């Protein structure tokens, strides 16, 4: 985050000077917003689902056995 946040003013000022348009920072924010919106739209929801590589969470051995029996695939 600091790499982008730290260089943003430098890039924005360079673009304003190079393009002679004071609206360039606003355009940058609009593009960033669209990228964020598209990311939210196309990122799948994972709430309540097991993620790849995550182990089951159980409180005791009985729950572990029940979970193992339920998830056992032949």
C-alpha positions in Angstrom: 0.0 0.0 0.0 2.8 2.4 0.8 4.4 1.9 -2.6 1.2 3.1 -4.3 0.2 5.6 -1.7 3.7 7.1 -1.4 4.1 7.6 -5.1 0.6 8.7 -6.0 1.2 12.5 -5.4 4.4 12.3 -7.5 2.6 10.5 -10.4 -0.4 12.8 -10.2 1.7 16.0 -10.2 3.7 14.7 -13.1 0.6 13.9 -15.1 -0.9 17.3 -14.3 2.2 19.0 -15.5 2.7 16.8 -18.5 -0.9 16.8 -19.7 -1.7 20.4 -18.6 -5.0 19.1 -17.1 -5.8 19.7 -13.4 -8.5 17.0 -13.6 -6.0 14.1 -14.0 -6.0 13.2 -10.2 -9.8 13.0 -10.4 -9.6 10.7 -13.4 -7.1 8.5 -11.5 -9.5 8.2 -8.6 -12.4 7.3 -10.9 -10.3 4.6 -12.6 -9.2 3.2 -9.2 -12.9 3.2 -8.1 -14.0 1.2 -11.2 -11.1 -1.3 -10.6 -12.3 -1.7 -7.0 -15.9 -2.2 -8.1 -15.0 -4.8 -10.7 -12.9 -6.6 -8.2 -15.8 -6.7 -5.7 -18.2 -7.9 -8.4 -16.0 -10.8 -9.7 -14.5 -12.0 -6.4 -16.4 -15.1 -5.1 -18.0 -15.1 -1.7 -16.2 -17.5 0.7 -18.1 -16.8 3.9 -19.1 -20.1 5.6 -16.9 -22.2 3.2 -13.7 -24.0 3.8 -10.8 -22.5 2.1 -8.2 -24.6 0.3 -5.5 -25.7 2.7 -7.4 -24.8 5.8 -7.9 -27.5 8.4 -11.1 -28.1 10.2 -11.6 -26.5 13.6 -12.9 -28.7 16.3 -13.2 -28.4 20.1 -12.5 -32.1 21.0 -11.7 -35.5 19.6 -15.4 -36.5 19.3 -16.1 -33.5 17.0 -13.0 -34.4 15.0 -14.1 -38.0 14.5 -17.7 -36.8 13.5 -16.2 -34.3 11.1 -13.8 -36.9 9.6 -16.7 -39.3 9.1 -18.9 -36.7 7.4 -16.1 -35.5 5.0 -14.7 -38.9 4.2 -14.8 -39.5 0.5 -14.3 -43.0 -0.9 
